Amino acid sequence: MVKKEKNFDFEKNLSKLENIVEKLESEDTPIEKSLEFFEEGVKISKELSGKLDEVKIFNYALTAEEICQEAGKTWVSGSCV
């Protein structure tokens, strides 16, 4: 499981990943260094993906709760009753 950081900065990590991609695309980067960049990029990519999944779930829950309330019902423990 991806380690969660308390102060996760999505934009900062996305920028790091973009920089890694640029280094990997460079013909000047030695193969050994490319492997290090690749491993770091995979780690950051997983963290970003995990954060996006969290946001999708949160957004879904908010949307479902709003739909439930508009229908005049109550949202309880993830269900509209």
Sequence and secondary structure as in RCSB ss.txt:
>XXXX:A:sequence
MVKKEKNFDFEKNLSKLENIVEKLESEDTPIEKSLEFFEEGVKISKELSGKLDEVKIFNYALTAEEICQEAGKTW
VSGSCV
>XXXX:A:secstr
     TT  HHHHHHHHHHHHHHHH TTS HHHHHHHHHHHHHHHHHHHHHHHHHHHHHHHHHHHHHHHHTT  E
ETTEE 
